[in-house]
Amino acid sequence: MENPVIQIQNLKKSFNHQEVLKGIDLEVNAGEVIGYLGSNGAGKSTTVKILCGVIRDFEGDIRILGHDLRQEDITIKKRIGYIPENAIMYEQLTPLEYLEFTASLYGITPDIARQKSTDLLELFEMKNFRNDRMLHFSKGMKQKIHILSGLLHNPDILFMDEPLNGLDANAVIMVKEMISQLSKEGKTIFYCSHLMDIVERISTRIILLNEGQIIANGAVEILKQQSGSSSLENLFSKLTGQTDSTEKAEKIIHVFEKKNQ
Ligand SMILES: Nc1ncnc2c1ncn2[C@@H]1O[C@H](COP(=O)(O)OP(=O)(O)OP(=O)(O)O)[C@@H](O)[C@H]1O
């Protein structure tokens, strides 16, 4: 039986009189891995920020895990995890301190927080850095900490905005595997990315957003068949109107060359 955990009706959002989301209708069931795709500026991050309660001013109705987002955002926040695209972290803290702090916000007891944080840091190959300040950590090291802090409280829905940014090949494989295992446990993953090959492999459903509207919604294989596309990348280009990329690249190079003469 279907069990919708995200229900969005006619979601609209404007910034400075520019309508960025133009009436999104969407239902997501428990256990789905949603690949939320779209060109730069399509409105993906805005959608995720609204669903996670970061942007509170929007039009339309949203229910998460059966709760109205406007009325019960704290109840919802306890049960979702959010890994933002450009998260700010307290870099003066060490990974262990940061994860324990995050855990305390979710009411996890200090003993359990210490154990969980230590285990997760070891699994993410960050054990040797657990007591170093994060100030000089590389992008990928910081991203690992963001991922862990989003997962620490065992959320039912995980929102991830470009979560693989900066991760090395081994970490990417591990996160992909983790997503598929979480989904098998019934967790729902809502995932924004431009990495088409990865999205194609891990998503159970693709939602394609174009200029604030959903223009495709379905399983990768079905969408590819329907549109006669050989890959998700090809489908993306077809539906978002970027089929002339070779010609465009030539024109861009031509402009550069002109300037140098
Ligand atoms: N706080 C804000 N104030 C004004 N405009 C905003 C704000 N946040 C987003 N926008 C605008 O909303 C539009 C959608 O932005 P959004 O970040 O949701 O796109 P995106 O699909 O996530 O893009 P990308 O793939 O580049 O990350 C863009 O035109 C952006 O400039």
The ligand as a Tripos MOL2 file, in Angstrom:
@<TRIPOS>MOLECULE
LIG
   31    33     1     0     0
SMALL
NO_CHARGES

@<TRIPOS>ATOM
      1 N1         17.0170   34.1910   -1.1540 N.pl3     1 LIG1
      2 C1         16.8130   34.4750   -2.4390 C.ar      1 LIG1
      3 N2         16.5580   35.7360   -2.8360 N.ar      1 LIG1
      4 C2         16.3270   36.0430   -4.1290 C.ar      1 LIG1
      5 N3         16.3240   35.1210   -5.1270 N.ar      1 LIG1
      6 C3         16.5870   33.8460   -4.7980 C.ar      1 LIG1
      7 C4         16.8530   33.4600   -3.4470 C.ar      1 LIG1
      8 N4         17.0590   32.1140   -3.4190 N.ar      1 LIG1
      9 C5         16.9580   31.6940   -4.6970 C.ar      1 LIG1
     10 N5         16.6630   32.7250   -5.5190 N.ar      1 LIG1
     11 C6         16.4370   32.6470   -6.9690 C.3       1 LIG1
     12 O1         15.5200   31.5960   -7.1950 O.3       1 LIG1
     13 C7         15.8650   30.8940   -8.3880 C.3       1 LIG1
     14 C8         15.9840   29.4140   -8.0830 C.3       1 LIG1
     15 O2         17.1120   29.2190   -7.2450 O.3       1 LIG1
     16 P1         17.4810   27.7890   -6.6620 P.3       1 LIG1
     17 O3         18.6880   27.9650   -5.7970 O.co2     1 LIG1
     18 O4         16.2790   27.1680   -6.0650 O.co2     1 LIG1
     19 O5         17.8550   26.9910   -7.9980 O.3       1 LIG1
     20 P2         18.5010   25.5480   -8.1910 P.3       1 LIG1
     21 O6         17.6040   24.7940   -9.0950 O.co2     1 LIG1
     22 O7         18.8010   24.9300   -6.8760 O.co2     1 LIG1
     23 O8         19.8380   25.9300   -8.9740 O.3       1 LIG1
     24 P3         21.3440   25.3110   -8.9450 P.3       1 LIG1
     25 O9         21.2820   24.0520   -9.7280 O.co2     1 LIG1
     26 O10        22.1180   26.3570   -9.6530 O.co2     1 LIG1
     27 O11        21.7500   25.1350   -7.5090 O.co2     1 LIG1
     28 C9         17.1310   31.5470   -8.9270 C.3       1 LIG1
     29 O12        16.7420   32.4810   -9.9140 O.3       1 LIG1
     30 C10        17.6970   32.2610   -7.7260 C.3       1 LIG1
     31 O13        18.4150   33.4160   -8.0990 O.3       1 LIG1
@<TRIPOS>BOND
     1     1     2 1
     2     2     3 ar
     3     2     7 ar
     4     3     4 ar
     5     4     5 ar
     6     5     6 ar
     7     6     7 ar
     8     6    10 ar
     9     7     8 ar
    10     8     9 ar
    11     9    10 ar
    12    10    11 1
    13    11    12 1
    14    11    30 1
    15    12    13 1
    16    13    14 1
    17    13    28 1
    18    14    15 1
    19    15    16 1
    20    16    17 2
    21    16    18 1
    22    16    19 1
    23    19    20 1
    24    20    21 2
    25    20    22 1
    26    20    23 1
    27    23    24 1
    28    24    25 2
    29    24    26 1
    30    24    27 1
    31    28    29 1
    32    28    30 1
    33    30    31 1
@<TRIPOS>SUBSTRUCTURE
     1 LIG1         1 GROUP 0 **** ****
